[in-house]
Amino acid sequence: MSRIGKLPVAVPEKVKVTVNGSEVAVEGPKGKLTKTFESCVSIKVEDGNVIVSPKDDSRHANAMYGTARSIINGMVAGVQEPYVKKLEIEGVGFKAVLNGKMLDLALGYSHPINYAIPEGITITIDAGTKVTVEGCDKQVVGQVAADIKGFKPVEPYKGKGVRIVGEYVRRKEGKKTA
């Protein structure tokens, strides 16, 4: 039995949660999210709380209802206050430029990298090297940040590349000459 799964998810006044079978829709001031869960999980809204429980005693149902509760909690939190990931671009000539729904990255390659920004994600750029990714879906925000970082991960010798703020990259000593 999941300790997290047993806890109800409190729904604030500004947030509306609708359950239709195994589909949960959460609507709030910052956006709307919809997610379909597995049929082995029972989801109910009672007295301003979302209650998640397994439908049977199978091992899979016990594993999934804690996960479903955690995802619903993240959905409720995301429509109130959006999730934010901050990225730093480090390197001579490395920069980011926003062109409508496209993010243009100059990361030391012979060509610019064009990244199409997904729906529901807001990207802001400060000083050309500080990128902020915001959105109400925690998974999508993290995936967009990982995609941008994946174009040029930080290399360990000079520290050039794209890093998530707060991330530690172990630096290596360069080649020694006699």
N, C-alpha and C positions, 0 to 999 in steps of 0.2 A: 504494500500500500504506500502511496506517495504522500509524504507530509505536505508538500507544496500543493498537490492536487486537492487535498481536503479543504484548503482555505477558500472561502468565497472571494470573488473579485468584486470590490466595491465600485459601483457606477456613479460618478458625480452627476450633479443636476444638469450640466450643460451637454452631457454625453447621452446618446440614445443607442441602446443595444437591441437588435432584432435577431431572433433565432428562428430559422425556418428549416426544420429537420436537422441536418448536420452542417448547415451553412449559417455563419454568424456575420452580421453586418453591424459595424460600429460607426456612428456618425457623431462628429463633434465640431467645435469651432475651427479647427485647423485642417479638417479633411474628412474623408470617408474611406473606410477599409472594409473589404469583404474577404472572407476566408472560408473554405470548405474543409471540415475535419472528417476523420474516419468514422465509419458507422458504429464502431465498437465503443464510442464515447457518447454519453448522454449530457446535453447542455440545456439548462433551464435558467430563466430570469425570474427571480422571486424577491420582492421587497427591496428593489434597488441593488441587488447583488446577482452576479452570474455564478451559478453553481454547476460544477463539472463533476461527473461521476462515471465510473466504468459501467457498461451495460451488463457485463457478465464477469465471471471470475477468471477469465483466461489471462495468461501471462502477458499477451499483447495488449489487452485492454488496460491492465494495470500499468503498463509502461506508457501508454499513450495519453491517459487522462491528466497526468501531471504536466506533460508537454502541452496539451491543449489548453490547460488552465494558464500556463505561463505565456503562451502566445496570445491568448485573449487579454491577459493583463497588459502585455506590451501594446496591443492594439488600442486599448482604452487609454493608456498613457500617451501614445503617439498622437491621437487626435486632440488631446489637450495641449501638450507641449511637444513640438516636433523634435525628432532625434537629430543630433548634429555630429558630424565627423569633420575634423580639421586636418588639412594636409599641408605640408611644406615642400616646396620645390627648391632644391639646392644645386647650384652649379652655374658656371659662367655661361650666359646666354640662354639658360633654361627659363622658360616663362609659360604662363597660361593666359589665354585671351578668350573671352566669351563672345560668340557671334550668334545671337538668337538662341536656338535650342541646340547649338553645337559648341563644344569646348575644343578649342585649338591649342594643342600643346607643342611647344618647341623643347625637345628633350635631348638635343645633341645628335639626332639622327639626320640623314640627308634630306628627309622629308618631314613635313608637319604631321602630327597625329590628330585626326578629327574624331571626337567622341560624341555620339548622339546622346543627349541627356534624356533619360527615361521620364515618362509621365509621372507627375507627383513629386518630382525632385527639383529643388532649387539650389543652384550653385552660384556663389558669389566669390569674387576674386579681389584680393587686397594687395596692392603693390606688385602685382604680376606674379608673385611667388607664393602667396598664401591663399589656398583654396578652401572654401567652406561648403560642405555638402549637407543639405537639410531636407527632411521629409518626415511624413508621419508613419511610414512603414520601416521598422527597424532593420529588417532583412535587406530591403532594397537600398537603404542608405549605406549599409555596410558593404554590399556588393558593388555599388558605384565607387566607393572609396577604394576597395580592393582592385577594381578594374583600372582605375586611374593610376594607382600605385604599381600595378603590374606592367604598365608600359615601360617604366624605368625604375626598378627597385634600387634601393641605395646600395652602392658598391662599397666594400669595406676598406678600401685604401684611401680614397680622398673624401668619401662621404657624399658623393654626387648622386642625385636621383630624387625620387619622390618618397616621402615618409609621412606616416600618420603622426600627428603631434603627440609627444610623450613616448614614442616608440624608441627603444634603445637599439642601436646598431653597433656591434662590437667592431672596433677598428683594428686593422692589422698593420704591422710594421712593414714598411716598404723594403725593397731590395737594398742590401748593403753593398757598398763598394769599398774595396780595400784601401 
